[in-house]
Amino acid sequence: MLQKLEAIFDGTSLQPEEPLNLATGTRVRIIIESVLSTEVKPLKTFLQTAQSLKLQGEP
């Protein structure tokens, strides 16, 4: 049986993001593939961030 799922590594073990359809004690083979975020936002400069706040008053 083949199941594809995503999990998060908590520093000690992998935590699946959804329940597994496995009986307790089932031996499995795990192949690790790092998943990169699909949405990469460009970093803003300090000036861009400050301007986006639209603060009013004297500088």
mmCIF file of the N, C-alpha and C atoms, coordinates in Angstrom:
data_MODEL
# 
_entry.id   MODEL 
# 
loop_
_atom_site.group_PDB 
_atom_site.id 
_atom_site.type_symbol 
_atom_site.label_atom_id 
_atom_site.label_alt_id 
_atom_site.label_comp_id 
_atom_site.label_asym_id 
_atom_site.label_entity_id 
_atom_site.label_seq_id 
_atom_site.pdbx_PDB_ins_code 
_atom_site.Cartn_x 
_atom_site.Cartn_y 
_atom_site.Cartn_z 
_atom_site.occupancy 
_atom_site.B_iso_or_equiv 
_atom_site.pdbx_formal_charge 
_atom_site.auth_seq_id 
_atom_site.auth_comp_id 
_atom_site.auth_asym_id 
_atom_site.auth_atom_id 
_atom_site.pdbx_PDB_model_num 
ATOM 1   N N  . MET A 1 1  ? 0.852  -1.182 0.000  1.00 0.00 ? 1  MET A N  1 
ATOM 2   C CA . MET A 1 1  ? 0.000  0.000  0.000  1.00 0.00 ? 1  MET A CA 1 
ATOM 3   C C  . MET A 1 1  ? 0.894  1.240  0.000  1.00 0.00 ? 1  MET A C  1 
ATOM 4   N N  . LEU A 1 2  ? 0.487  2.252  -0.742 1.00 0.00 ? 2  LEU A N  1 
ATOM 5   C CA . LEU A 1 2  ? 1.239  3.498  -0.842 1.00 0.00 ? 2  LEU A CA 1 
ATOM 6   C C  . LEU A 1 2  ? 0.357  4.652  -0.393 1.00 0.00 ? 2  LEU A C  1 
ATOM 7   N N  . GLN A 1 3  ? 0.849  5.436  0.556  1.00 0.00 ? 3  GLN A N  1 
ATOM 8   C CA . GLN A 1 3  ? 0.157  6.643  1.015  1.00 0.00 ? 3  GLN A CA 1 
ATOM 9   C C  . GLN A 1 3  ? 1.131  7.795  0.878  1.00 0.00 ? 3  GLN A C  1 
ATOM 10  N N  . LYS A 1 4  ? 0.653  8.908  0.377  1.00 0.00 ? 4  LYS A N  1 
ATOM 11  C CA . LYS A 1 4  ? 1.488  10.107 0.294  1.00 0.00 ? 4  LYS A CA 1 
ATOM 12  C C  . LYS A 1 4  ? 0.897  11.126 1.249  1.00 0.00 ? 4  LYS A C  1 
ATOM 13  N N  . LEU A 1 5  ? 1.736  11.672 2.135  1.00 0.00 ? 5  LEU A N  1 
ATOM 14  C CA . LEU A 1 5  ? 1.262  12.646 3.102  1.00 0.00 ? 5  LEU A CA 1 
ATOM 15  C C  . LEU A 1 5  ? 2.368  13.613 3.431  1.00 0.00 ? 5  LEU A C  1 
ATOM 16  N N  . GLU A 1 6  ? 2.012  14.680 4.098  1.00 0.00 ? 6  GLU A N  1 
ATOM 17  C CA . GLU A 1 6  ? 3.002  15.646 4.554  1.00 0.00 ? 6  GLU A CA 1 
ATOM 18  C C  . GLU A 1 6  ? 3.063  15.591 6.072  1.00 0.00 ? 6  GLU A C  1 
ATOM 19  N N  . ALA A 1 7  ? 4.249  15.852 6.598  1.00 0.00 ? 7  ALA A N  1 
ATOM 20  C CA . ALA A 1 7  ? 4.466  15.828 8.036  1.00 0.00 ? 7  ALA A CA 1 
ATOM 21  C C  . ALA A 1 7  ? 5.391  16.975 8.405  1.00 0.00 ? 7  ALA A C  1 
ATOM 22  N N  . ILE A 1 8  ? 5.395  17.301 9.680  1.00 0.00 ? 8  ILE A N  1 
ATOM 23  C CA . ILE A 1 8  ? 6.260  18.362 10.204 1.00 0.00 ? 8  ILE A CA 1 
ATOM 24  C C  . ILE A 1 8  ? 7.240  17.729 11.182 1.00 0.00 ? 8  ILE A C  1 
ATOM 25  N N  . PHE A 1 9  ? 8.520  18.064 11.032 1.00 0.00 ? 9  PHE A N  1 
ATOM 26  C CA . PHE A 1 9  ? 9.548  17.574 11.943 1.00 0.00 ? 9  PHE A CA 1 
ATOM 27  C C  . PHE A 1 9  ? 9.620  18.509 13.134 1.00 0.00 ? 9  PHE A C  1 
ATOM 28  N N  . ASP A 1 10 ? 9.406  17.989 14.343 1.00 0.00 ? 10 ASP A N  1 
ATOM 29  C CA . ASP A 1 10 ? 9.381  18.823 15.545 1.00 0.00 ? 10 ASP A CA 1 
ATOM 30  C C  . ASP A 1 10 ? 10.722 18.872 16.271 1.00 0.00 ? 10 ASP A C  1 
ATOM 31  N N  . GLY A 1 11 ? 11.770 18.380 15.620 1.00 0.00 ? 11 GLY A N  1 
ATOM 32  C CA . GLY A 1 11 ? 13.087 18.354 16.247 1.00 0.00 ? 11 GLY A CA 1 
ATOM 33  C C  . GLY A 1 11 ? 13.437 16.972 16.759 1.00 0.00 ? 11 GLY A C  1 
ATOM 34  N N  . THR A 1 12 ? 12.427 16.130 16.947 1.00 0.00 ? 12 THR A N  1 
ATOM 35  C CA . THR A 1 12 ? 12.636 14.771 17.428 1.00 0.00 ? 12 THR A CA 1 
ATOM 36  C C  . THR A 1 12 ? 11.988 13.737 16.515 1.00 0.00 ? 12 THR A C  1 
ATOM 37  N N  . SER A 1 13 ? 10.759 13.998 16.119 1.00 0.00 ? 13 SER A N  1 
ATOM 38  C CA . SER A 1 13 ? 10.026 13.030 15.305 1.00 0.00 ? 13 SER A CA 1 
ATOM 39  C C  . SER A 1 13 ? 9.178  13.731 14.253 1.00 0.00 ? 13 SER A C  1 
ATOM 40  N N  . LEU A 1 14 ? 8.699  12.958 13.298 1.00 0.00 ? 14 LEU A N  1 
ATOM 41  C CA . LEU A 1 14 ? 7.820  13.484 12.258 1.00 0.00 ? 14 LEU A CA 1 
ATOM 42  C C  . LEU A 1 14 ? 6.374  13.395 12.736 1.00 0.00 ? 14 LEU A C  1 
ATOM 43  N N  . GLN A 1 15 ? 5.641  14.480 12.592 1.00 0.00 ? 15 GLN A N  1 
ATOM 44  C CA . GLN A 1 15 ? 4.230  14.537 12.985 1.00 0.00 ? 15 GLN A CA 1 
ATOM 45  C C  . GLN A 1 15 ? 3.379  14.665 11.724 1.00 0.00 ? 15 GLN A C  1 
ATOM 46  N N  . PRO A 1 16 ? 2.642  13.606 11.334 1.00 0.00 ? 16 PRO A N  1 
ATOM 47  C CA . PRO A 1 16 ? 1.808  13.678 10.132 1.00 0.00 ? 16 PRO A CA 1 
ATOM 48  C C  . PRO A 1 16 ? 0.748  14.763 10.261 1.00 0.00 ? 16 PRO A C  1 
ATOM 49  N N  . GLU A 1 17 ? 0.440  15.417 9.139  1.00 0.00 ? 17 GLU A N  1 
ATOM 50  C CA . GLU A 1 17 ? -0.571 16.473 9.143  1.00 0.00 ? 17 GLU A CA 1 
ATOM 51  C C  . GLU A 1 17 ? -1.984 15.919 9.016  1.00 0.00 ? 17 GLU A C  1 
ATOM 52  N N  . GLU A 1 18 ? -2.118 14.633 8.722  1.00 0.00 ? 18 GLU A N  1 
ATOM 53  C CA . GLU A 1 18 ? -3.429 13.997 8.684  1.00 0.00 ? 18 GLU A CA 1 
ATOM 54  C C  . GLU A 1 18 ? -3.291 12.579 9.243  1.00 0.00 ? 18 GLU A C  1 
ATOM 55  N N  . PRO A 1 19 ? -4.396 11.971 9.672  1.00 0.00 ? 19 PRO A N  1 
ATOM 56  C CA . PRO A 1 19 ? -4.330 10.623 10.253 1.00 0.00 ? 19 PRO A CA 1 
ATOM 57  C C  . PRO A 1 19 ? -3.799 9.596  9.245  1.00 0.00 ? 19 PRO A C  1 
ATOM 58  N N  . LEU A 1 20 ? -3.107 8.589  9.763  1.00 0.00 ? 20 LEU A N  1 
ATOM 59  C CA . LEU A 1 20 ? -2.601 7.510  8.925  1.00 0.00 ? 20 LEU A CA 1 
ATOM 60  C C  . LEU A 1 20 ? -3.573 6.340  8.954  1.00 0.00 ? 20 LEU A C  1 
ATOM 61  N N  . ASN A 1 21 ? -3.750 5.687  7.821  1.00 0.00 ? 21 ASN A N  1 
ATOM 62  C CA . ASN A 1 21 ? -4.611 4.520  7.732  1.00 0.00 ? 21 ASN A CA 1 
ATOM 63  C C  . ASN A 1 21 ? -3.751 3.273  7.931  1.00 0.00 ? 21 ASN A C  1 
ATOM 64  N N  . LEU A 1 22 ? -3.202 3.114  9.155  1.00 0.00 ? 22 LEU A N  1 
ATOM 65  C CA . LEU A 1 22 ? -2.311 2.004  9.475  1.00 0.00 ? 22 LEU A CA 1 
ATOM 66  C C  . LEU A 1 22 ? -2.693 1.392  10.812 1.00 0.00 ? 22 LEU A C  1 
ATOM 67  N N  . ALA A 1 23 ? -2.520 0.089  10.907 1.00 0.00 ? 23 ALA A N  1 
ATOM 68  C CA . ALA A 1 23 ? -2.720 -0.576 12.191 1.00 0.00 ? 23 ALA A CA 1 
ATOM 69  C C  . ALA A 1 23 ? -1.499 -0.317 13.069 1.00 0.00 ? 23 ALA A C  1 
ATOM 70  N N  . THR A 1 24 ? -1.705 -0.263 14.372 1.00 0.00 ? 24 THR A N  1 
ATOM 71  C CA . THR A 1 24 ? -0.606 -0.071 15.312 1.00 0.00 ? 24 THR A CA 1 
ATOM 72  C C  . THR A 1 24 ? 0.427  -1.175 15.122 1.00 0.00 ? 24 THR A C  1 
ATOM 73  N N  . GLY A 1 25 ? 1.689  -0.809 15.093 1.00 0.00 ? 25 GLY A N  1 
ATOM 74  C CA . GLY A 1 25 ? 2.771  -1.774 14.942 1.00 0.00 ? 25 GLY A CA 1 
ATOM 75  C C  . GLY A 1 25 ? 3.140  -2.078 13.497 1.00 0.00 ? 25 GLY A C  1 
ATOM 76  N N  . THR A 1 26 ? 2.471  -1.440 12.535 1.00 0.00 ? 26 THR A N  1 
ATOM 77  C CA . THR A 1 26 ? 2.785  -1.660 11.125 1.00 0.00 ? 26 THR A CA 1 
ATOM 78  C C  . THR A 1 26 ? 4.156  -1.076 10.802 1.00 0.00 ? 26 THR A C  1 
ATOM 79  N N  . ARG A 1 27 ? 5.004  -1.872 10.161 1.00 0.00 ? 27 ARG A N  1 
ATOM 80  C CA . ARG A 1 27 ? 6.327  -1.401 9.752  1.00 0.00 ? 27 ARG A CA 1 
ATOM 81  C C  . ARG A 1 27 ? 6.180  -0.682 8.415  1.00 0.00 ? 27 ARG A C  1 
ATOM 82  N N  . VAL A 1 28 ? 6.815  0.490  8.297  1.00 0.00 ? 28 VAL A N  1 
ATOM 83  C CA . VAL A 1 28 ? 6.727  1.288  7.072  1.00 0.00 ? 28 VAL A CA 1 
ATOM 84  C C  . VAL A 1 28 ? 8.121  1.700  6.616  1.00 0.00 ? 28 VAL A C  1 
ATOM 85  N N  . ARG A 1 29 ? 8.245  2.097  5.362  1.00 0.00 ? 29 ARG A N  1 
ATOM 86  C CA . ARG A 1 29 ? 9.485  2.666  4.828  1.00 0.00 ? 29 ARG A CA 1 
ATOM 87  C C  . ARG A 1 29 ? 9.211  4.137  4.564  1.00 0.00 ? 29 ARG A C  1 
ATOM 88  N N  . ILE A 1 30 ? 10.098 5.009  5.027  1.00 0.00 ? 30 ILE A N  1 
ATOM 89  C CA . ILE A 1 30 ? 9.911  6.452  4.882  1.00 0.00 ? 30 ILE A CA 1 
ATOM 90  C C  . ILE A 1 30 ? 11.015 7.009  3.994  1.00 0.00 ? 30 ILE A C  1 
ATOM 91  N N  . ILE A 1 31 ? 10.622 7.759  2.977  1.00 0.00 ? 31 ILE A N  1 
ATOM 92  C CA . ILE A 1 31 ? 11.559 8.475  2.114  1.00 0.00 ? 31 ILE A CA 1 
ATOM 93  C C  . ILE A 1 31 ? 11.318 9.959  2.361  1.00 0.00 ? 31 ILE A C  1 
ATOM 94  N N  . ILE A 1 32 ? 12.345 10.687 2.763  1.00 0.00 ? 32 ILE A N  1 
ATOM 95  C CA . ILE A 1 32 ? 12.203 12.092 3.132  1.00 0.00 ? 32 ILE A CA 1 
ATOM 96  C C  . ILE A 1 32 ? 12.425 12.990 1.916  1.00 0.00 ? 32 ILE A C  1 
ATOM 97  N N  . GLU A 1 33 ? 11.479 13.886 1.672  1.00 0.00 ? 33 GLU A N  1 
ATOM 98  C CA . GLU A 1 33 ? 11.584 14.902 0.623  1.00 0.00 ? 33 GLU A CA 1 
ATOM 99  C C  . GLU A 1 33 ? 11.167 16.227 1.247  1.00 0.00 ? 33 GLU A C  1 
ATOM 100 N N  . SER A 1 34 ? 12.087 17.163 1.355  1.00 0.00 ? 34 SER A N  1 
ATOM 101 C CA . SER A 1 34 ? 11.754 18.468 1.932  1.00 0.00 ? 34 SER A CA 1 
ATOM 102 C C  . SER A 1 34 ? 10.787 19.191 1.011  1.00 0.00 ? 34 SER A C  1 
ATOM 103 N N  . VAL A 1 35 ? 9.776  19.814 1.608  1.00 0.00 ? 35 VAL A N  1 
ATOM 104 C CA . VAL A 1 35 ? 8.773  20.553 0.848  1.00 0.00 ? 35 VAL A CA 1 
ATOM 105 C C  . VAL A 1 35 ? 8.998  22.034 1.091  1.00 0.00 ? 35 VAL A C  1 
ATOM 106 N N  . LEU A 1 36 ? 9.254  22.771 0.021  1.00 0.00 ? 36 LEU A N  1 
ATOM 107 C CA . LEU A 1 36 ? 9.444  24.210 0.131  1.00 0.00 ? 36 LEU A CA 1 
ATOM 108 C C  . LEU A 1 36 ? 8.100  24.893 0.010  1.00 0.00 ? 36 LEU A C  1 
ATOM 109 N N  . SER A 1 37 ? 7.974  26.030 0.635  1.00 0.00 ? 37 SER A N  1 
ATOM 110 C CA . SER A 1 37 ? 6.751  26.815 0.521  1.00 0.00 ? 37 SER A CA 1 
ATOM 111 C C  . SER A 1 37 ? 6.532  27.178 -0.937 1.00 0.00 ? 37 SER A C  1 
ATOM 112 N N  . THR A 1 38 ? 5.296  27.025 -1.408 1.00 0.00 ? 38 THR A N  1 
ATOM 113 C CA . THR A 1 38 ? 5.000  27.338 -2.805 1.00 0.00 ? 38 THR A CA 1 
ATOM 114 C C  . THR A 1 38 ? 4.867  28.831 -3.032 1.00 0.00 ? 38 THR A C  1 
ATOM 115 N N  . GLU A 1 39 ? 4.631  29.566 -1.964 1.00 0.00 ? 39 GLU A N  1 
ATOM 116 C CA . GLU A 1 39 ? 4.472  31.013 -2.096 1.00 0.00 ? 39 GLU A CA 1 
ATOM 117 C C  . GLU A 1 39 ? 5.652  31.707 -1.442 1.00 0.00 ? 39 GLU A C  1 
ATOM 118 N N  . VAL A 1 40 ? 6.521  32.263 -2.247 1.00 0.00 ? 40 VAL A N  1 
ATOM 119 C CA . VAL A 1 40 ? 7.690  32.971 -1.732 1.00 0.00 ? 40 VAL A CA 1 
ATOM 120 C C  . VAL A 1 40 ? 7.450  34.458 -1.923 1.00 0.00 ? 40 VAL A C  1 
ATOM 121 N N  . LYS A 1 41 ? 7.344  35.168 -0.805 1.00 0.00 ? 41 LYS A N  1 
ATOM 122 C CA . LYS A 1 41 ? 7.116  36.609 -0.866 1.00 0.00 ? 41 LYS A CA 1 
ATOM 123 C C  . LYS A 1 41 ? 8.456  37.328 -0.770 1.00 0.00 ? 41 LYS A C  1 
ATOM 124 N N  . PRO A 1 42 ? 8.699  38.277 -1.651 1.00 0.00 ? 42 PRO A N  1 
ATOM 125 C CA . PRO A 1 42 ? 9.952  39.035 -1.560 1.00 0.00 ? 42 PRO A CA 1 
ATOM 126 C C  . PRO A 1 42 ? 9.977  39.865 -0.274 1.00 0.00 ? 42 PRO A C  1 
ATOM 127 N N  . LEU A 1 43 ? 11.148 39.985 0.310  1.00 0.00 ? 43 LEU A N  1 
ATOM 128 C CA . LEU A 1 43 ? 11.291 40.760 1.534  1.00 0.00 ? 43 LEU A CA 1 
ATOM 129 C C  . LEU A 1 43 ? 11.168 42.249 1.237  1.00 0.00 ? 43 LEU A C  1 
ATOM 130 N N  . LYS A 1 44 ? 10.543 42.970 2.159  1.00 0.00 ? 44 LYS A N  1 
ATOM 131 C CA . LYS A 1 44 ? 10.419 44.420 2.018  1.00 0.00 ? 44 LYS A CA 1 
ATOM 132 C C  . LYS A 1 44 ? 11.576 45.093 2.735  1.00 0.00 ? 44 LYS A C  1 
ATOM 133 N N  . THR A 1 45 ? 11.968 46.242 2.222  1.00 0.00 ? 45 THR A N  1 
ATOM 134 C CA . THR A 1 45 ? 12.982 47.032 2.904  1.00 0.00 ? 45 THR A CA 1 
ATOM 135 C C  . THR A 1 45 ? 12.320 47.742 4.085  1.00 0.00 ? 45 THR A C  1 
ATOM 136 N N  . PHE A 1 46 ? 13.129 48.271 4.984  1.00 0.00 ? 46 PHE A N  1 
ATOM 137 C CA . PHE A 1 46 ? 12.589 49.017 6.116  1.00 0.00 ? 46 PHE A CA 1 
ATOM 138 C C  . PHE A 1 46 ? 11.756 50.194 5.629  1.00 0.00 ? 46 PHE A C  1 
ATOM 139 N N  . LEU A 1 47 ? 12.251 50.897 4.606  1.00 0.00 ? 47 LEU A N  1 
ATOM 140 C CA . LEU A 1 47 ? 11.533 52.057 4.074  1.00 0.00 ? 47 LEU A CA 1 
ATOM 141 C C  . LEU A 1 47 ? 10.168 51.641 3.517  1.00 0.00 ? 47 LEU A C  1 
ATOM 142 N N  . GLN A 1 48 ? 10.112 50.540 2.783  1.00 0.00 ? 48 GLN A N  1 
ATOM 143 C CA . GLN A 1 48 ? 8.830  50.064 2.245  1.00 0.00 ? 48 GLN A CA 1 
ATOM 144 C C  . GLN A 1 48 ? 7.856  49.722 3.374  1.00 0.00 ? 48 GLN A C  1 
ATOM 145 N N  . THR A 1 49 ? 8.358  49.088 4.418  1.00 0.00 ? 49 THR A N  1 
ATOM 146 C CA . THR A 1 49 ? 7.508  48.745 5.557  1.00 0.00 ? 49 THR A CA 1 
ATOM 147 C C  . THR A 1 49 ? 7.008  50.002 6.246  1.00 0.00 ? 49 THR A C  1 
ATOM 148 N N  . ALA A 1 50 ? 7.895  50.971 6.479  1.00 0.00 ? 50 ALA A N  1 
ATOM 149 C CA . ALA A 1 50 ? 7.503  52.222 7.136  1.00 0.00 ? 50 ALA A CA 1 
ATOM 150 C C  . ALA A 1 50 ? 6.462  52.967 6.305  1.00 0.00 ? 50 ALA A C  1 
ATOM 151 N N  . GLN A 1 51 ? 6.655  53.025 4.995  1.00 0.00 ? 51 GLN A N  1 
ATOM 152 C CA . GLN A 1 51 ? 5.698  53.713 4.127  1.00 0.00 ? 51 GLN A CA 1 
ATOM 153 C C  . GLN A 1 51 ? 4.346  53.000 4.114  1.00 0.00 ? 51 GLN A C  1 
ATOM 154 N N  . SER A 1 52 ? 4.341  51.692 4.233  1.00 0.00 ? 52 SER A N  1 
ATOM 155 C CA . SER A 1 52 ? 3.083  50.946 4.200  1.00 0.00 ? 52 SER A CA 1 
ATOM 156 C C  . SER A 1 52 ? 2.241  51.187 5.455  1.00 0.00 ? 52 SER A C  1 
ATOM 157 N N  . LEU A 1 53 ? 2.860  51.694 6.530  1.00 0.00 ? 53 LEU A N  1 
ATOM 158 C CA . LEU A 1 53 ? 2.122  51.982 7.763  1.00 0.00 ? 53 LEU A CA 1 
ATOM 159 C C  . LEU A 1 53 ? 1.262  53.234 7.637  1.00 0.00 ? 53 LEU A C  1 
ATOM 160 N N  . LYS A 1 54 ? 1.590  54.084 6.678  1.00 0.00 ? 54 LYS A N  1 
ATOM 161 C CA . LYS A 1 54 ? 0.842  55.317 6.392  1.00 0.00 ? 54 LYS A CA 1 
ATOM 162 C C  . LYS A 1 54 ? 0.629  56.162 7.653  1.00 0.00 ? 54 LYS A C  1 
ATOM 163 N N  . LEU A 1 55 ? 1.713  56.350 8.383  1.00 0.00 ? 55 LEU A N  1 
ATOM 164 C CA . LEU A 1 55 ? 1.667  57.172 9.592  1.00 0.00 ? 55 LEU A CA 1 
ATOM 165 C C  . LEU A 1 55 ? 1.600  58.643 9.217  1.00 0.00 ? 55 LEU A C  1 
ATOM 166 N N  . GLN A 1 56 ? 0.950  59.422 10.058 1.00 0.00 ? 56 GLN A N  1 
ATOM 167 C CA . GLN A 1 56 ? 0.851  60.858 9.813  1.00 0.00 ? 56 GLN A CA 1 
ATOM 168 C C  . GLN A 1 56 ? 1.575  61.610 10.915 1.00 0.00 ? 56 GLN A C  1 
ATOM 169 N N  . GLY A 1 57 ? 1.994  62.805 10.608 1.00 0.00 ? 57 GLY A N  1 
ATOM 170 C CA . GLY A 1 57 ? 2.695  63.623 11.592 1.00 0.00 ? 57 GLY A CA 1 
ATOM 171 C C  . GLY A 1 57 ? 4.051  64.040 11.072 1.00 0.00 ? 57 GLY A C  1 
ATOM 172 N N  . GLU A 1 58 ? 4.734  64.823 11.881 1.00 0.00 ? 58 GLU A N  1 
ATOM 173 C CA . GLU A 1 58 ? 6.057  65.293 11.478 1.00 0.00 ? 58 GLU A CA 1 
ATOM 174 C C  . GLU A 1 58 ? 7.071  64.167 11.576 1.00 0.00 ? 58 GLU A C  1 
ATOM 175 N N  . PRO A 1 59 ? 8.032  64.152 10.641 1.00 0.00 ? 59 PRO A N  1 
ATOM 176 C CA . PRO A 1 59 ? 9.060  63.095 10.681 1.00 0.00 ? 59 PRO A CA 1 
ATOM 177 C C  . PRO A 1 59 ? 9.999  63.257 11.850 1.00 0.00 ? 59 PRO A C  1 
# 
